[in-house]
Amino acid sequence: MSRIKHGTLGANTPATVDLDDAFNAVEVVITANPAAIYFRVDGVTPTVKGDDCQVVVGTLGAALSVSCPTNTQVIMISTGTPDYCVRGL
């Protein structure tokens, strides 16, 4: 069973999404107001264009799934204010 959370990022402000269950992977999707989203799933706060950060390109409907080895916490940042969906897989 998946767990899904929605929200809007504040520009240049990290946001944390806790999925509250153990998942093997997470997917981050841009649902409105396209802007690139940089994220990490290892408990480290990401930076825009930062090393070791995953990135969802700033296009409506863009998505990226990544393995989530130790937790189901996603920390994200963007220079814009994209709406997002985070889904545990």
Buried (B, 14 or more C-beta within 10 A) or exposed (E): EEBEBEBEBEEEEBBEBEBEEEBEBBBBBBBEBBBBBBBBBEEEEBBEEEEEBBBBEBEEEBBBEBEBEEBBBBBBBBBBBBBBBBBBE
